[in-house]
Amino acid sequence: MGLMTFLRNRAGYILIGAIGFAIVAFLVGDAISVGKPFWAESQKVVGSVDGEEINIDQFQQKVDQSLAQFKQQYGGSGNAQMQAMAVENVWQGEVATILLGKEFERIGLTVSSQELFDLIQGENPSPLIMQYFGDPQSGQVDRTQVIKIFKDGSRDPRMKEQLNMLEAEIEKQALQQKYANLIRNSLYVTTLEANDEYINRNKQANFKYVALEFTSVPDAEVKLTESDYSEYYDENKKRFENPTETRTFEYVSFSVNPTKADSAAVKSQVEKLAADFRTTSNDSLFSAVNSDVKIPYTYLTKGRLDPEVDSAVFSSPSGSFYGPKLSGNSYKLVKVVDTRFSPDSVKASHILLNPTKLGGVDRAKKLADSLKTLIQNGASFANLASTYSEDGSKDQGGDLGTFARGRMVPEFENAVFNGSVGELKVVSSQFGVHLIKIEKQIGSSKVAKIAYIEKSLLASNKTRDAAYKKANSFLNEVDGDNFSKLAQKNGYTVGVADRVTPTQGFAPGLDNPRQLIRAAYEAEKGDVLEQVFQMDNAFVVARLTDIKPKGILPLESVKKDIEPMVRNAVKARILAEKMDKAVSGAGNLDQVAKKLGKFTAPVTNVVFSNPVLPAVGQENRVVGTVFGLQPGKLSKTIKGDQGVYAIAVDGFTKPAPLANTYKQKESMMQMAGQRSLGLAFQVLQDRSDIKDNRVKFF
């Protein structure tokens, strides 16, 4: 827990500090493309940006650090989705670092040595300095401590390396912030634009319309031709741009969920375990050896356990036994060892002694006892901490601040929460020997010390073998042409994972699909993948059914997807003819409605910036026509998204003139600034040659 420990605990994430900043600052999306062919790339290259290669060894190290951060943030041991998030986080950071580095060099953007000094030791420190060295309660940075750490670090090679990494990230963040400011400051909103935006949001229209809905034409009456598809495709081609290659596969899943026999066997095992657990003389060892889920053998506050278990534990006296109880997918057994009322939080100070430097734990304890005696005789705890402690808190006189349960190692936590205010205690932990002073104890609530066992309800080897045998038999019998037919013949359900990206960490119905996705990206369209894939609770056989490359997809690739829109386009032509005839020769909207056997629908207080018809939905063309039409004039036929329309405007309610455009401009500038950063970064990506081979490694 010394200075090196302080840096080690925090600086483990320094390597990915700029990654998070780049992601947030530039709103990086899933716009990086998959490079081809995968097999032509170096075995050590996870990707490249404009020829600058990203080595898998350094990339993997950062992924591990990012994954550790996600585990700490979200809890758990890390699943496939969390792994995919970590990989994507690091990849986007690497791309951002390379592209922005080239851009900074191109425009001559730098951070001077004086600027860097001020960011580390000045009055306005970098956010990273605030994060690693700031007081969590006051938000202030002790500049004296920072200067001392950097000065001491120059004499220790390992510490110097960590500090150099931190300094590099501070400089990188400063450059990114400069670039963001440069982009924002290049924006300008004119008075005309400000007034237009104000009018669009505040000018209200009242109008009536007559509609012929697409639903009034049965689908069966619409016969689509190739020219219908081609016409719609050509008019909407930009909609079919695929930002990255995707693959679609169908699959059959063979469940390995526990059978009734498996459940009975586990229940029998748990009941025997419960009998032994009740009588064991070593609760902590017995629970540690037998539980699938490890719970610290220490005092816990209410709310840390499964709700049903938590309620039972905190309503039971010491010595109580709970379970076996099946909750979720596991049996729970709990022995309530002790209950008591304990402080909610504690303020404490400590002096940390390093046994290695002092010749062993015994000598460290003797020194701690000697220091304890000196303090009891009037010596200053803070002065002795400053002289003897190996922890970063020594510069604050050993002050650790105020903390709740779960923040310290068990030995330390037990000492401060079970002791009394003013008491001095000597304890050993994985960090060394501590001399602790309990400064203050705050609040009081019930805590329970428990021995906890959780046994998962899992399928037996027999069940797993039977599922694998069925999956393997299906794989041996199936081919690319009879996948669905054979599955149907055997009564198996065929699932579909549509448009899966190379680095995706999930797929519908599959809990751990990364190996399957990697195999899909090595296959050809129509191939049955060559192996049975093991998921958490199933074995899977799959067939690759479609490949959608990066770029504008051809008509054949999207034909099935656009069929509903093409059908509506044909319906619009049919209905437009009827509407044209009704509008022709009509003097007003009521006459149009009468010819069509329809009613006019009134709409009030619609604004241009929110083009929604009540009970219909968004109709941009209709509302756009309203604001370009003179009151009392009958419109021509309008082809909308839900039908065809004719409209007549009753009138407009104009807002009061915008007396001062400053606030309007400021609001528009802020919105434009938020969009511009992401757009600028997207342009850098679009202009770059980015090859992404992550699917080979993850």
Secondary structure, 3 states (H helix, E strand, C coil): CCHHHHHHHHHCCHHHHHHHHHHHHHCCCCCCCCCCCHHHCCCCEEEEECCEEEEHHHHHHHHHHHHHHHHHHHCCCCCHHHHHHHHHHHHHHHHHHHHHHHHHHHHCCCCCHHHHHHHHHCCCCCHHHHHHHECCCCCCECHHHHHHHHHHHCCCHHHHHHHHHHHHHHHHHHHHHHHHHHHHHCCCCCHHHHHHHHHHHHCEEEEEEEEEEHHHCCHHHCCCCHHHHHHHHHHCHHHHEECCCEEEEEEEEEECCCCHHHHHHHHHHHHHHHHHHHHCCCHHHHHHHHCCCCCCCCEEECCCCCHHHHHHHCCCCCCCEEEEEEECCEEEEEEEEEEEEECCEEEEEEEEECHHHHCCHHHHHHHHHHHHHHHHCCCCHHHHHHHHCCCHHHHHCCEEEEEECCCCCHHHHHHHHHCCCCCEEEEEECCEEEEEEEEEEECCEEEEEEEEEEEECCCCHHHHHHHHHHHHHHHHHCCCCCHHHHHHHCCCCEEEEEEECCCCCCECCECCCHHHHHHHCCCCCCCECCCCEECCCEEEEEEEEEEECCEECCHHHHHHHHHHHHHHHHHHHHHHHHHHHHHCCCCCHHHHHHHHCCCCEEEEEEECCCCEECCCEECHHHHHHHCCCCCCCECCCEECCCEEEEEEEEEEECCCCCCCCHHHHHHHHHHHHHHHHHHHHHHHHHCCCEEECHHHCC
